[in-house]
Amino acid sequence: MLTIDDCIGLCDLTEAEVDAIAEHEHVPEIVAAEMACCLAHCADGPRRIAEIIADDIADARVHGHDRHAEELVVVLRDFVMAHSPPV
């Protein structure tokens, strides 16, 4: 039987990145892990994931959740560093 950790491991994203997708899409973490796997492995997926995390940051700030927004800024920075095409 697969655990949520197994599913997150298969999608090539971190748990925090999957959680950001779950938050944005209002779905359970397991569904977000499946979405993450699809997005992470399609041509435009990394750009879309970055947009999702950026949307979460904006939403957190609008609702006065500054600490959560700063946590998401770190998630976005780490994602971009890990998934940017080589120069």
C-alpha positions in Angstrom: 0.0 0.0 0.0 1.3 3.5 -0.9 1.5 6.2 1.7 1.0 9.9 1.1 4.8 10.2 1.5 5.3 7.6 -1.3 2.9 9.6 -3.5 4.7 12.9 -2.8 8.0 11.2 -3.5 6.8 10.0 -6.9 5.8 13.5 -8.0 9.3 15.1 -7.8 8.1 17.9 -5.6 8.5 18.6 -1.9 5.7 18.2 0.6 5.5 22.0 1.0 5.0 22.4 -2.8 2.3 19.7 -2.9 0.6 21.4 0.1 0.6 24.7 -1.8 -1.1 23.0 -4.7 -3.7 21.5 -2.3 -4.3 24.9 -0.7 -4.7 26.6 -4.1 -7.0 24.0 -5.6 -8.9 23.3 -2.3 -8.3 19.5 -2.6 -6.9 16.9 -0.2 -3.1 16.4 -0.2 -3.3 13.0 -2.0 -5.2 14.7 -4.9 -2.7 17.5 -5.0 0.1 14.9 -5.2 -1.5 13.4 -8.3 -1.9 16.9 -9.8 1.7 17.8 -8.9 2.9 14.6 -10.6 1.1 15.6 -13.8 2.2 19.2 -13.7 5.8 18.4 -12.8 6.2 16.2 -15.8 4.6 18.4 -18.5 6.3 21.1 -20.5 4.4 24.1 -19.0 4.0 22.5 -15.6 6.8 24.2 -13.6 5.6 27.6 -14.7 2.1 26.7 -13.6 3.2 25.4 -10.3 5.2 28.6 -9.7 2.0 30.6 -10.5 0.0 28.5 -8.0 2.5 29.2 -5.3 2.6 32.9 -6.1 -1.3 33.0 -6.0 -1.2 31.3 -2.6 1.3 34.0 -1.4 -1.0 36.8 -2.6 -4.0 35.2 -1.0 -2.2 34.8 2.3 -1.2 38.4 2.3 -4.7 39.6 1.4 -6.1 37.7 4.4 -3.4 39.0 6.7 -1.6 35.7 7.0 1.9 37.3 6.7 3.8 34.4 8.4 2.2 31.9 6.0 3.0 34.2 3.1 6.6 34.3 4.1 6.7 30.5 4.4 5.3 30.3 0.9 7.9 32.8 -0.4 10.6 30.3 0.7 8.7 27.4 -1.0 8.5 29.4 -4.2 12.2 30.4 -4.1 13.2 26.8 -3.5 10.9 25.5 -6.2 12.3 28.0 -8.8 15.9 27.1 -7.8 15.2 23.4 -8.2 13.1 23.5 -11.4 14.6 26.3 -13.4 16.0 25.2 -16.8 19.8 25.1 -16.9 21.4 28.2 -18.3 
